Amino acid sequence: EIASCLVGSEMCIRDRFSDYIQVIIEEADRLTKLLDSMLGSAKLPNKQAINIHVILERVRQLIKAETDERLKIITDYDPSIPEIKVDKDQLIQALLNVVKNASQAVQGCGEIVLKTRIHRNFTIGEETYKLAIKVDVIDDGPGVPDNMLTKIFYPMVTGRTEGTGLGLSIAQKNVQRHNGIIEVKSQPGRTVFSTILPLG
């Protein structure tokens, strides 16, 4: 049927198989989005000026929608922080992955603090920036094992049996696209993931 249709015309194929073609297109789009969510988008950041607390409040709302009231999220924001030019979607994804990691560490019933501060003369890699925003995600969970601290941002590395090991890797990649970095310090009862983003 396809061969005879091809002989007839391209319009014939479109008419006879339009439903199938539409399904293929929709599935290709869905799989592209799935790969982007797993591996991090390959798109360059679309940077626009935004207040970091708008991003954090969106992340807080998303986490609260996924957890019950036993998880306490405390905000400790510095209102003097100026707007920063970032890709809103990429940064939401990065910080969402970090806060989700904290939520899983406390098993949905502990305390998470979202803290923002300005830091001066901060060095990231070999570059020193006059001003940087530091976003701390602090949880009171059991902590990260010492043997995981050096490799926690590598893809496919996870301490949970049901984890994919991609969340923190994607977060670090998205933050690096903004010339920033994520650092971690951990001990039982206090783990701090610090996202540092240069200003200007």
Disulfide bonds with the S-S distance in Angstrom:
Cys5-Cys12 2.13
